[in-house]
Amino acid sequence: MTIESKIEVPNQLLNLRSVGAAYGKGEVLWDIGFDLEKGDAATVLGRNGVGKTTLMKTIMGQVAATSGHLYWHGEDVTAMGPHQRSRAGIGFVPQGRHVFPHLTVQENLEVGLSALAGKAITGPKAVPKMVFDLFPKLTQIAGRKAGVLSGASSSSWRSGGLWQASPSCCCSMNPPKASSPTSSSRSRTRCCACARSWAWRF
């Protein structure tokens, strides 16, 4: 079998080819393949324990692929670490809080800006106004300690943190609730307008 380090697929962002993943000797994914084009929205459905979370973590590089290959803009990124994939434009919103509990929401967002060091950004780094436009709830809770937020509020700031990185592909464990249907619609509309892609796990 010939392994290609690069594939030519017009208008496509993410391609999986016969991808497998495991925890120790326990195989969770095998022979997974799909193509995600610019502007696509894909949903992974299934009951508990079938590998939805593992698939998302494998795309992000948090779980190593045991077989197959992942291509990003046609380049093989199978061996890349999570931080490299993030800087390449793959965004991920995990389940759970994943916050610095004693920092405010604003400070948590600002900490996340450090991940943009590898991108061509000039001038002082600040949380983009677009993040607060998409998730108005953040304006109200920006000064609160992140550790005391409700689940919905925590989801808002984590989704906002993803958007400030301007990813080309957004992988989310759940659709962006943004604490309201209006904000959720805004984030999806912006996604389509910017030709970005979403991959959701239900």
C-alpha positions as CSV (number, residue, x, y, z in Angstrom):
1,M,0.0,0.0,0.0
2,T,1.4,3.4,-1.0
3,I,1.1,6.1,1.6
4,E,0.8,9.6,0.2
5,S,2.2,12.6,2.1
6,K,0.0,14.9,0.2
7,I,-3.3,14.6,-1.7
8,E,-4.9,16.9,-4.2
9,V,-8.5,17.5,-3.2
10,P,-9.9,20.9,-4.4
11,N,-11.9,23.0,-1.8
12,Q,-11.4,20.5,1.0
13,L,-10.1,21.1,4.4
14,L,-10.0,17.9,6.3
15,N,-9.7,14.3,4.9
16,L,-9.6,11.1,6.9
17,R,-8.4,7.9,5.2
18,S,-8.9,4.5,7.0
19,V,-8.2,6.1,10.4
20,G,-8.1,4.0,13.5
21,A,-7.6,4.8,17.2
22,A,-7.4,2.8,20.4
23,Y,-6.8,3.1,24.2
24,G,-4.1,0.6,25.0
25,K,-5.2,-2.7,23.3
26,G,-8.9,-1.6,23.1
27,E,-9.7,-0.6,19.6
28,V,-12.3,2.2,19.4
29,L,-12.1,3.4,15.8
30,W,-11.3,1.6,12.7
31,D,-11.4,2.4,9.0
32,I,-12.9,5.8,9.5
33,G,-12.9,8.0,6.4
34,F,-14.6,11.2,5.3
35,D,-14.0,14.5,3.6
36,L,-14.9,17.9,5.0
37,E,-15.1,20.8,2.5
38,K,-15.0,24.6,3.2
39,G,-18.3,25.7,4.6
40,D,-19.5,22.1,5.5
41,A,-21.3,21.2,8.7
42,A,-20.9,17.6,9.7
43,T,-22.5,15.8,12.7
44,V,-21.4,12.6,14.3
45,L,-24.3,10.7,15.8
46,G,-24.3,7.6,18.0
47,R,-25.1,6.1,21.4
48,N,-22.7,6.4,24.3
49,G,-19.4,4.5,23.9
50,V,-19.3,4.2,20.1
51,G,-16.3,6.5,19.7
52,K,-17.7,10.0,19.0
53,T,-15.5,11.7,21.5
54,T,-12.5,9.6,20.4
55,L,-13.0,10.7,16.8
56,M,-12.9,14.4,17.8
57,K,-9.8,13.9,19.9
58,T,-8.1,11.9,17.1
59,I,-8.8,14.8,14.6
60,M,-7.3,17.2,17.2
61,G,-4.4,15.0,17.9
62,Q,-5.2,14.4,21.6
63,V,-5.5,10.7,20.8
64,A,-3.0,9.3,18.3
65,A,-4.2,7.5,15.2
66,T,-3.2,3.9,15.3
67,S,-3.8,3.5,11.6
68,G,-4.7,5.5,8.5
69,H,-4.0,9.1,7.8
70,L,-5.4,12.6,8.4
71,Y,-4.9,15.3,5.7
72,W,-5.3,19.1,6.3
73,H,-5.5,21.2,3.2
74,G,-4.1,18.1,1.4
75,E,-1.0,17.8,3.7
76,D,-0.5,14.7,5.9
77,V,-0.8,15.9,9.5
78,T,-1.1,12.5,11.2
79,A,2.1,12.9,13.1
80,M,1.3,16.5,14.2
81,G,0.7,17.3,17.9
82,P,-2.5,19.1,19.1
83,H,-0.7,22.5,19.4
84,Q,0.5,22.2,15.8
85,R,-2.9,21.3,14.5
86,S,-4.4,24.2,16.5
87,R,-2.0,26.7,15.0
88,A,-2.6,25.2,11.5
89,G,-6.3,26.2,11.9
90,I,-8.1,23.2,13.5
91,G,-10.2,24.4,16.5
92,F,-11.6,22.2,19.3
93,V,-14.2,22.9,22.0
94,P,-14.0,19.9,24.4
95,Q,-16.6,18.8,27.0
96,G,-16.2,20.0,30.5
97,R,-15.1,23.3,32.0
98,H,-11.4,23.4,31.3
99,V,-11.0,26.8,32.9
100,F,-8.6,28.5,35.2
101,P,-11.2,28.8,38.0
102,H,-9.6,31.7,39.9
103,L,-9.3,33.9,36.8
104,T,-12.1,35.9,35.4
105,V,-13.8,35.0,32.1
106,Q,-12.0,37.9,30.4
107,E,-8.6,36.7,31.8
108,N,-9.3,33.2,30.6
109,L,-9.9,34.4,27.1
110,E,-6.8,36.5,27.2
111,V,-4.7,33.5,28.3
112,G,-6.0,31.7,25.3
113,L,-4.5,34.4,23.0
114,S,-1.1,33.1,23.8
115,A,-1.8,30.2,21.5
116,L,-1.9,32.6,18.6
117,A,1.9,33.2,18.9
118,G,2.6,31.1,15.8
119,K,0.1,33.1,13.6
120,A,0.9,36.2,11.7
121,I,-0.7,38.7,14.1
122,T,0.6,42.2,14.5
123,G,0.0,44.7,17.3
124,P,-1.3,44.2,20.8
125,K,-3.4,41.1,21.3
126,A,-6.9,41.6,22.6
127,V,-10.0,39.6,22.6
128,P,-11.7,40.4,19.3
129,K,-15.0,42.4,19.5
130,M,-16.5,39.7,17.2
131,V,-16.3,37.2,20.1
132,F,-18.6,39.4,22.2
133,D,-20.9,40.1,19.2
134,L,-21.4,36.4,18.7
135,F,-21.8,35.6,22.4
136,P,-23.4,38.7,24.1
137,K,-23.6,36.8,27.4
138,L,-19.8,37.1,27.6
139,T,-20.1,40.9,28.1
140,Q,-22.2,40.3,31.2
141,I,-20.0,37.7,32.7
142,A,-16.5,38.9,31.6
143,G,-15.6,40.0,35.2
144,R,-16.9,36.9,36.9
145,K,-14.6,34.1,38.2
146,A,-14.7,31.3,35.7
147,G,-14.9,28.6,38.4
148,V,-18.4,29.7,39.5
149,L,-20.0,29.8,36.1
150,S,-23.0,27.6,35.1
151,G,-22.6,25.0,32.4
152,A,-24.3,27.2,29.8
153,S,-22.1,30.2,30.6
154,S,-19.0,28.1,30.6
155,S,-20.0,26.8,27.2
156,S,-20.3,30.4,25.9
157,W,-16.8,31.4,26.9
158,R,-15.2,28.2,25.6
159,S,-16.9,28.7,22.3
160,G,-15.8,32.3,22.3
161,G,-12.3,31.3,23.0
162,L,-12.4,29.1,19.9
163,W,-13.6,31.9,17.7
164,Q,-10.9,34.3,18.7
165,A,-8.3,31.9,17.2
166,S,-10.1,32.2,13.8
167,P,-9.9,28.5,13.0
168,S,-10.7,27.2,9.6
169,C,-12.4,24.1,11.0
170,C,-14.3,24.0,14.3
171,C,-14.7,20.7,16.1
172,S,-17.1,20.8,19.0
173,M,-18.3,18.2,21.4
174,N,-21.7,20.0,21.3
175,P,-23.2,22.6,18.9
176,P,-22.4,26.2,20.0
177,K,-25.3,27.0,22.4
178,A,-24.0,30.5,23.1
179,S,-26.7,30.7,25.8
180,S,-29.4,31.5,23.3
181,P,-30.7,30.3,19.9
182,T,-29.9,33.8,18.5
183,S,-26.2,33.6,19.3
184,S,-26.0,30.0,18.1
185,S,-27.5,31.1,14.8
186,R,-25.0,34.0,14.6
187,S,-22.1,31.7,15.1
188,R,-23.2,29.3,12.5
189,T,-24.0,32.1,10.0
190,R,-20.5,33.5,10.5
191,C,-19.1,30.1,10.0
192,C,-20.8,29.8,6.6
193,A,-19.9,33.4,5.6
194,C,-16.2,32.8,6.3
195,A,-16.3,29.4,4.5
196,R,-15.3,27.7,7.8
197,S,-16.4,24.2,8.6
198,W,-18.0,22.6,11.7
199,A,-17.8,19.1,13.0
200,W,-20.2,18.4,15.9
201,R,-20.5,15.4,18.2
202,F,-24.0,14.5,19.6
